[in-house]
Amino acid sequence: MNSIKLMNKLVKLGLTESAAKIYLLLLQKSISTASELSKHSGISRSKTYELLDTLVKKGLCSELLGGVKKYVPVNPRKSLLSIQKQLKAEYDDHLTNVDELLNNLYPLYESEKSNFDNLDFIQVFRSKVSSLEKAEYFEERAQGYILSLCKPPYAMGLQRDYNKKRPYINRLREDIKYRSIYEYEENNQEEFFQRVSLFQQHGGEARISLNLPLKLVIFGKEIVILNLANQAGKNFNFTTLSIEHASVAELLTRVFEIYWEESIPFENFHKDILKQIKS
């Protein structure tokens, strides 16, 4: 492995580039003074002393006291093993700290909702990323069913991997019943049928409508997301409105059921389209 790669790996362990450079020089020379290391590295002598002091504290080298102070590297098998143990201990400590924070902060977030402002159950998102993240969060909390009115343009393309971990974007939960109504895209038939077919292949139930009023997702009995189109100007985008309110969810669920009854099962719709194409 060349010196640049070695230096980069040492930097990842917490050394500066200058300290890594001095350490590698010291390993090559076995024993050296600060002046010699400064000369070969191009780093000032005063700075070299500081760097050597850092290396000593990290257990990577030792001082040899005498008329002229010299430095020798510690066997890397010993010094790096010590650093490895230290890093592992720090990592375990961080994990423990995160677990403790989760156990203590989440109950604070979930409790005392009566103290929230009356409008805290309504949130507005104007970026695609924040909207998708919120939808993913609601997906994880949903219970029983997820209902959706789906119409273009879509935030996600067809390059989706349903086997990855992010549930809302990539896969369907096995413990949730999914029903979606898709607005037919006559000018984009191929991608439209791929999208709906993928949804059904992974456990969802789909129907087709010729026209839907807006994008809507209902996550169980309490959570709703509405995507409202902003058509002013040349840009076509959406404002996402999330509402955590049982009454709103109940009302929009009834609206969804009306559209569901009026829509066409995907299999029947697909067959009719294929017949039209063939004829």
N, C-alpha and C positions, 0 to 999 in steps of 0.2 A: 504494500500500500504506500503511495507516495506521501510526501511530507504535508502537502496541502490537505489531503483527505484526513490524515492523522490529526492535523491542527484543527480541522473542523469538528472532528469527533471530540477532541479535548475541550473545545469551546462549548459543546453541548453538555459537558460535565460541569461547566461553571467557570472555566478559566477564560481570561481575556485572550485575544489573539497574541498579544505580546508575551503573556505568561506562558502560553502554549509553545511559542517559539523558543523561549529560554529553556523550557523543560526539555524539548526535543534536542536542543543543542547539548544540554547537560547529559542526556542519555548517551549521546554519541561520544562525548569526551570522557565520561565516567567520573572525572574529578576536574574541577575548574574553579578559578576565582571569578569574582564579579567583573573584574576588569577584562578578563579574557572573553567572557560571555558577552560583555558590552561591545567589545571590538568586533566579534564575529556576527553579532545580531544587528548592529547598527543602532541599538537602543542606548540611550545615555546611561552612564554608570550609576547615577543616583536613582534613576528609574529601574535599572536592573536590580539594585539592592531591594527596592520595594517589591519587585516581582518575585525575587528569591525568597523574601520573607513570607510572601503569600504561599509559595510552593512548600515551604517548610511547615507552615500552619496546616496545610492540606495533607501533610504526610507524604508528599511526593519526593522530597529531597531532605537531606540533613546537612548541618553545618559541621565542619571540621575546624576546631579552634586551634590557633597557633600564631606564629608571628604574622602570617597572612591568612586571613579567613578564606577557607575553601569550602566548596559544596560538592556533595556526591548524591546521585539519585538513589532513592530507595527502590528495592526490587519491585517492579511494577505488579508482579503477581500478588505481592503483599499490600502495596499502597492502593491499587485499584480495587482490590477485594474489600478493603476498608471503606473506600468511597461507595462501592456498590451497596454495602450493608447500610451505610448512612442514608443513601438515596432511598432504599427500600423502606427504612424506618420513617423517613419524611413522607413518603408516598402513603404508607399505612396510616400515618397520623392525619394526613389530609383527608383520606377516605373516612376515617373515624369522625373527623370534624364535620364533613359534609353530611354523614348519617345523622349526627346529633342535631345539625341545623334543620335537616328535613323533618326529623321527629318533633322539633319544637316550633319551627316556623309555619309548617303547613297547617297545623291545628289553629294557629293564630289567624291565618288567612281564611280558613273555612268557618271559624266561629264568629259569634257576635255580628252576624250579617244585619241584624236590626239596627246596628249603629252606622251602617253604610248610608251614604247619601241616596236619596230616592232615585237618582238617575244612574247609579253605579251599575245597574243591570243592563245598561245600554252602552255599547262601545262602537266607535267608528274607526275604520281602517281605510287608508287610501292607497297603500302600496300592495302589490301582489304578494310579496314575501310575507308581510305581516298578516295578510288575510289568510294565506295558506297555513301559516303557523297557528293561527287561532282556530282554524277549522280542524287541524290535526289535534290540537289540545281538546276540543270538544268531542272529537272522535273517541279519544281515549276515555272520556268521562261518560259517554253515551251508554244508555241502558235500553235494551229491548229492541229498538228499531231506529233506522235512519231513513228518512224520506227526502227526495230531492226532485226539484224541477231543473232540468239541465238544458241549457241553450248556449250556442256560441256567442262570442268567442270564449274559448276555454283557457284557464290559467295554466293547465298542464297539457302537454302534447301526448302523443301515443307512445313515447319512449319510456314507458313506465315498467318497472320491475315489481310485480306483485309479491315477490318473495322477500323483499327487503323489510326493514323494521319499521319504517315510518308509515303508520297505518292509514292515515287519510289519503296520502298521496300514492302509496304503493300497493296496498293490499286491503282486502276486506276482512273484518273480524269475523271469526266463526260463530261467536255468540250473539251476533247482531243480525237482524233481518233487514236487508236492504231492498228498497223499492225506489226506482227512479223512472221519471217520465222524461224522455228526450224529445226535443224539438227537431223535426226532420230537416236535414240539410240537403235539399235537392241539388244544389250546385257543388256539393262536397260528399257525394254518396259513398265513395270508397272508404274515406277516413271515418265517416259517420257510422257505417256498418261495422268497421273494425272496433271503434270505440265501444259501441253497445254490446257487440259480441264478447269483447274482453270482460266487460262488466258482468255479463251473465255467466261466462265461463268460470268466474271466481266467486260465484254464489249469489249474485244479485238478480233481482227480478225487474225486467224492463218493459215499458210500454212506450208507444210513440204518439206524439201529438203534432199536428201541423202548425200549431202556434201556441207559444207559452208567453205569459206576460212579463216574467222576470226570472232571475235565478234565485232558487230557494233551497235551503237545506234545513231539515228539522231533525235535531238530535234527541230522540226520546221525547219525554213529556214536558221538558222545561227549557230547552235551548233552541234558538232559531238563528239562522244566518240569512240575510237578504243581500243580494248584490244588485245595486241600483246603477243603471247605465248613465254615464255623463256624456251627453252627445253634443254639448256646446263646443264649437270650434272644430278643428280638424282631428284632434285626438279623440279616440274612442276608448274609454276606460271605465272602471267601475269604482264606486264607493261601497265598501262592505259594512253592513250594519249588523252587529250581533246583539241579540236580546235574550237575556236569561229570565224568562217570566212564563210561568205555567199557563196563564190565561191566553197569552199571545200564541204560545205553542199549540194549545188546544184549538184555537180559532183557525190557525193556518193549517193544522192537520185536517180539519174538516174541509177546508178549501182544496187541499191536496187530494182528498178522497173524491171530491167532485170531478177533478181533472182526471183522476185515475179511472173512474168509471167511464168517462167520455173518450179515453185514449184507446189505442189499438195495441194488443199484445205484440211484442217484437217479432215473434215467429210468423204470425199471420201477415204482418206488415211487410216483412222481408220477402215472403213468398209472393205477395201481390206485386211488389216492385219487380221481382225477377220475372214474373209472368209478363209484365208490361214491357220489360226490356226484350224478352224473347219474341214477343209479338210485334 
